[in-house]
Amino acid sequence: EGKNVCIFAYGQTGSGKTFSMVGPDGSIGGNIDAASGPRPQPVASAGVTPRAIVELFSVLEERDALNVGEVDVSMHELYCDSLVDLLAANPRRARDKEAGPGKAAALSIKLAQHTESGLVEVEGGTVLRTSTMAELIDAMERGVSARSTSATAMNAESSRSHLVMMLVVRSTNRRS
Protein backbone atom coordinates (compact mmCIF):
# COMPACT_ATOMS: atom_id res chain seq x y z
CA GLU A 1 0.00 0.00 0.00
CA GLY A 2 3.06 2.22 -0.23
CA LYS A 3 3.45 3.33 3.38
CA ASN A 4 6.77 4.33 4.93
CA VAL A 5 7.26 4.10 8.69
CA CYS A 6 10.18 5.20 10.84
CA ILE A 7 10.54 4.36 14.52
CA PHE A 8 13.26 6.22 16.39
CA ALA A 9 14.32 5.32 19.95
CA TYR A 10 16.54 7.86 21.68
CA GLY A 11 17.84 8.17 25.21
CA GLN A 12 20.83 7.80 27.47
CA THR A 13 22.38 4.44 28.34
CA GLY A 14 20.05 2.41 30.54
CA SER A 15 16.92 4.46 29.75
CA GLY A 16 15.01 1.54 28.19
CA LYS A 17 15.48 1.87 24.42
CA THR A 18 16.17 -1.83 23.89
CA PHE A 19 13.43 -2.82 26.32
CA SER A 20 10.91 -0.66 24.43
CA MET A 21 11.99 -1.86 21.00
CA VAL A 22 12.56 -5.56 21.78
CA GLY A 23 11.43 -6.59 25.25
CA PRO A 24 12.85 -7.73 28.57
CA ASP A 25 15.43 -10.29 27.44
CA GLY A 26 16.76 -8.32 24.45
CA SER A 27 15.97 -11.21 22.08
CA ILE A 28 13.47 -10.67 19.28
CA GLY A 29 12.59 -14.37 18.98
CA GLY A 30 12.49 -14.74 22.75
CA ASN A 31 9.62 -12.24 22.87
CA ILE A 32 7.42 -14.20 20.44
CA ASP A 33 5.48 -17.23 21.67
CA ALA A 34 5.43 -19.66 18.73
CA ALA A 35 3.47 -22.24 20.74
CA SER A 36 0.53 -19.97 21.56
CA GLY A 37 -1.83 -21.55 19.04
CA PRO A 38 -2.14 -21.60 15.27
CA ARG A 39 -0.32 -18.25 14.95
CA PRO A 40 2.67 -17.01 16.95
CA GLN A 41 1.89 -14.17 19.36
CA PRO A 42 4.10 -11.61 21.09
CA VAL A 43 4.56 -12.25 24.80
CA ALA A 44 2.83 -9.75 27.11
CA SER A 45 6.02 -7.74 27.73
CA ALA A 46 7.27 -7.82 24.12
CA GLY A 47 8.58 -4.61 22.60
CA VAL A 48 7.63 -2.87 19.37
CA THR A 49 9.78 -5.03 17.06
CA PRO A 50 8.40 -8.50 17.96
CA ARG A 51 4.85 -7.10 17.90
CA ALA A 52 5.40 -5.54 14.47
CA ILE A 53 6.89 -8.77 13.08
CA VAL A 54 3.95 -10.86 14.30
CA GLU A 55 1.45 -8.38 12.83
CA LEU A 56 3.35 -8.12 9.54
CA PHE A 57 3.38 -11.87 8.96
CA SER A 58 -0.24 -12.15 10.09
CA VAL A 59 -1.23 -9.68 7.34
CA LEU A 60 0.96 -11.44 4.77
CA GLU A 61 -0.63 -14.77 5.72
CA GLU A 62 -4.16 -13.33 5.36
CA ARG A 63 -3.30 -12.15 1.85
CA ASP A 64 -1.41 -15.29 0.86
CA ALA A 65 -4.18 -16.65 -1.41
CA LEU A 66 -3.88 -13.63 -3.72
CA ASN A 67 -0.36 -12.31 -3.04
CA VAL A 68 3.19 -13.50 -2.53
CA GLY A 69 4.81 -11.69 0.39
CA GLU A 70 8.54 -11.11 0.85
CA VAL A 71 10.42 -9.07 3.42
CA ASP A 72 13.91 -7.71 2.69
CA VAL A 73 15.99 -6.83 5.74
CA SER A 74 19.19 -4.83 6.07
CA MET A 75 20.91 -3.87 9.32
CA HIS A 76 23.71 -1.38 9.83
CA GLU A 77 25.31 0.32 12.77
CA LEU A 78 27.05 3.63 12.94
CA TYR A 79 30.00 3.09 15.26
CA CYS A 80 32.89 5.51 15.74
CA ASP A 81 31.98 7.35 12.51
CA SER A 82 32.02 4.09 10.50
CA LEU A 83 29.04 2.47 8.84
CA VAL A 84 29.05 -1.28 9.52
CA ASP A 85 27.01 -3.92 7.64
CA LEU A 86 25.76 -6.19 10.43
CA LEU A 87 24.48 -8.85 8.01
CA ALA A 88 27.76 -9.17 6.07
CA ALA A 89 29.45 -12.57 6.15
CA ASN A 90 32.15 -11.01 8.35
CA PRO A 91 30.87 -7.75 9.89
CA ARG A 92 34.18 -7.05 11.63
CA ARG A 93 35.98 -6.97 8.28
CA ALA A 94 33.30 -4.65 6.90
CA ARG A 95 34.23 -2.12 9.61
CA ASP A 96 37.43 -1.26 7.75
CA LYS A 97 36.94 2.06 5.96
CA GLU A 98 39.23 1.46 2.99
CA ALA A 99 38.97 -1.43 0.55
CA GLY A 100 42.04 -3.55 0.01
CA PRO A 101 43.27 -7.14 0.34
CA GLY A 102 41.08 -8.91 2.90
CA LYS A 103 38.90 -5.86 3.43
CA ALA A 104 35.32 -5.19 2.39
CA ALA A 105 34.54 -2.22 0.18
CA ALA A 106 33.43 0.91 2.01
CA LEU A 107 29.69 1.34 2.37
CA SER A 108 27.96 4.47 1.13
CA ILE A 109 24.48 5.83 1.68
CA LYS A 110 22.40 6.66 -1.38
CA LEU A 111 19.50 9.01 -0.82
CA ALA A 112 16.04 8.02 -2.04
CA GLN A 113 16.03 10.54 -4.90
CA HIS A 114 19.18 8.88 -6.30
CA THR A 115 18.02 5.24 -6.26
CA GLU A 116 15.92 3.23 -8.65
CA SER A 117 13.75 1.92 -5.81
CA GLY A 118 12.96 5.38 -4.44
CA LEU A 119 14.22 4.24 -1.02
CA VAL A 120 17.36 5.10 0.92
CA GLU A 121 19.92 2.37 0.17
CA VAL A 122 23.35 1.43 1.44
CA GLU A 123 25.53 0.74 -1.58
CA GLY A 124 27.64 -2.34 -0.93
CA GLY A 125 25.39 -3.40 1.95
CA THR A 126 23.78 -6.79 2.48
CA VAL A 127 20.04 -7.19 1.91
CA LEU A 128 18.53 -10.53 2.91
CA ARG A 129 15.22 -11.63 1.42
CA THR A 130 13.01 -13.52 3.86
CA SER A 131 9.64 -15.14 3.33
CA THR A 132 8.88 -16.49 6.81
CA MET A 133 8.81 -15.04 10.30
CA ALA A 134 11.53 -17.49 11.39
CA GLU A 135 13.86 -16.39 8.56
CA LEU A 136 13.37 -12.72 9.45
CA ILE A 137 13.93 -13.31 13.17
CA ASP A 138 17.08 -15.35 12.45
CA ALA A 139 18.48 -12.57 10.23
CA MET A 140 17.68 -9.88 12.80
CA GLU A 141 19.16 -11.87 15.69
CA ARG A 142 22.33 -12.42 13.61
CA GLY A 143 22.60 -8.68 12.99
CA VAL A 144 22.01 -7.76 16.62
CA SER A 145 24.66 -10.24 17.77
CA ALA A 146 27.24 -8.59 15.45
CA ARG A 147 26.86 -5.17 17.09
CA SER A 148 29.80 -3.52 18.81
CA THR A 149 29.58 -3.39 22.58
CA SER A 150 31.73 -1.93 25.33
CA ALA A 151 31.20 -1.13 28.96
CA THR A 152 30.12 2.27 30.20
CA ALA A 153 29.82 3.60 33.74
CA MET A 154 26.06 2.87 33.58
CA ASN A 155 25.87 -0.38 31.60
CA ALA A 156 28.27 -3.33 31.32
CA GLU A 157 27.27 -4.07 27.70
CA SER A 158 26.26 -0.79 26.07
CA SER A 159 26.19 -0.97 22.27
CA ARG A 160 27.82 2.49 21.99
CA SER A 161 26.45 2.67 18.47
CA HIS A 162 23.37 3.55 16.46
CA LEU A 163 21.41 0.68 14.90
CA VAL A 164 19.61 1.27 11.62
CA MET A 165 17.40 -1.55 10.43
CA MET A 166 15.31 -1.43 7.28
CA LEU A 167 12.51 -3.79 6.34
CA VAL A 168 11.10 -3.55 2.83
CA VAL A 169 7.84 -5.48 2.40
CA ARG A 170 6.82 -6.61 -1.07
CA SER A 171 3.45 -8.07 -1.83
CA THR A 172 3.05 -9.22 -5.43
CA ASN A 173 -0.28 -10.26 -6.90
CA ARG A 174 -0.14 -13.94 -7.92
CA ARG A 175 -2.24 -13.30 -11.03
CA SER A 176 -0.39 -10.37 -12.56
VENWO-V283641 format. One record per run of one state. SS is the DSSP state (helix for helix, strand for strand, loop for the rest). FROM is the first residue (numbers start at 0). LEN is the number of residues. If there is no record, write none. Layout:
<<SS FROM LEN> <SS FROM LEN>>
//
This chain:
<<loop 0 16> <helix 16 5> <loop 21 7> <helix 28 3> <strand 31 2> <loop 33 7> <strand 40 2> <loop 42 5> <helix 47 15> <loop 62 4> <strand 66 13> <loop 79 2> <strand 81 4> <loop 85 5> <helix 90 4> <loop 94 5> <strand 99 1> <loop 100 2> <strand 102 1> <loop 103 4> <strand 107 3> <loop 110 1> <helix 111 3> <loop 114 6> <strand 120 3> <loop 123 4> <strand 127 3> <loop 130 2> <helix 132 13> <loop 145 4> <strand 149 1> <loop 150 7> <strand 157 1> <loop 158 3> <strand 161 12> <loop 173 3>>
//
